């Protein structure tokens, strides 16, 4: 099976008067994600299914999120918890390896790294959207799930961004709503299958032949491919 290539398309948004709704949703969503991360960190929950059963109902009651936004908040929190835990394990492993070498060299051992802390999200951190919580509409519009239901905003893509979004070779996945310096941006994820090995080899041969033509050098390879 081929691996997947992933890219992100960042598009500026016109909130179309929905700024307050988006801000309130952003704050509530990230409060929920912070609480979920705290629960999973304290209870050492690393399995997404276990986390879902532990926090889903309470997330909706506490923070007023819709069903799928609660799922997205859990996904964001769990990703941060796993990344933080993995980072802590890597730092500990490096510390142990360094101290093993220092011990063998009879040098002073280094103190252990500081323990990692539970991830937290500020009120202006991003909102994670999946296929059920946002939808691209005609005329460069996008429907976003919020605390009060769906709102419609207008995307303002440049020519290159528009070409990337309509490229049929790339499949659009989830998105992150990001606020930066008073402006909202939608970061859309796209994926496609990586080229097969023989396709990569052909592309490399084409590139090599092109370089030889440009440089005017002769090689048996150029003769064979001519």
Phi, psi and omega in degrees: 000134179290150174284163180260138169266143181231139174219161181238133178252119181263121183235130176291144181244143164261115185291347177055043177083005182259019184302315183295316179298317180294320179296315179296319178295319179300313181295314182294319180300315183283333170298315180297315180298321178295317179295317179298316179299320180297314180298312182291327178292313182293323183265006177055044178269123179239349180270129184296322179294317177299317179298319180301312181293331182283323191243346190302304183298316182291327177300316181292320181290316184291317193244359174069022179279148173292170186304310186282330175295325176296321177296318179294322178296319177297318180297317179295316180296315182294323178298318180292319180297314181295319180294319179294317179296318179295320178297320179295318179297320179295317178297319179295318180296318178295318179299317179296319180294318179296316181292330176296318178292320180292324178295318179295327179272003179059042176257165179294134181283149178277148177291156180294153178293156177297139179294147179290152177251158182297134179294146177228158182232130178285168183295341179255013174292169188288158170258131177268132178240144172242188185298338181269348185248354172214157182210132176280136183241165176300163177062036175059035176255160179219137178260126183239136176283136180223185179296332184254014183110197184275141172235154181249128177241167181249129175276147181237066183282148169281179183298315181296318179296319179298317179299321179293320183291328182264001180295117184291344180283346183246133179263130180279132180247231182281181181211160174237129175269117186243136176252127181216117177052046175084004182234140176268142176229146175251120179261104184263133179266136176235146179226156172204160179290139176292148179298147177293163185300320182291330177291322177296320181295318179296319179297321179293320178297318179298317181294320179296316178298321179296317180297322180292322178295318182293319184279343180076015180276157180250139173210155176304326179298317180296323179294320181293325185270353181289000000 
